[in-house]
């Protein structure tokens, strides 16, 4: 092949290349929101949540520590079965509240601030939320604060379903709450009782 023919062939190839459209195929994530997956070793089950265009997850790690994952990779290659997902979520509940997690009282229901916390809620275990008898204890990876036993002399915020509220100290001897002006209330008088913090008081005052 002479030089002239080589040049012609080269020009032809360049012409074809210039007219071609090249694109890199985008890899679409295989994860679906609110479905559960497990790692290659089968030690971690996660539930996907969508944050904008970013998929995140949460679940128990191999050491039974609850973990919120900022991104999901191909290491979670296998979809978890409903049984595996339920077992993981129940184990997480037991780590959070012990074997009697179904009856643990909470400071606030995560999805319904007016939930009475009177032990009459239905037990619900779903990928995006978990309820015990007192309200929603897990919502989209976040766990509710447990209501600890009232401590003698500590201050608490007492509120009802209409967001009327008061601040009072717990008296162990009378098993009641006493306000700064001497009013005495039984625990049953109020729908919600949480430890006092300035932030909580401001939040409640804004709703009233």
Buried (B, 14 or more C-beta within 10 A) or exposed (E): EEEEEEEEEEEEEEEEEEEEEEEEEEEEEEBEEEEBBBBEEEEBBBBBBEEEEEBBBBBBEEEEEBBEBEEBEEEBEEBBEEEBBBBBBEBBBBBBBEEEBBEBBBBBBBEEBEBBBEEEBEEEBEBEBBBBBBBBBBBBBEBBEBBEEBEEEEBBBBBBEEBEBBBBBBBEEEEBBBEEEEEEBEEEEBBBBBBBEEEBBEEBEEEE
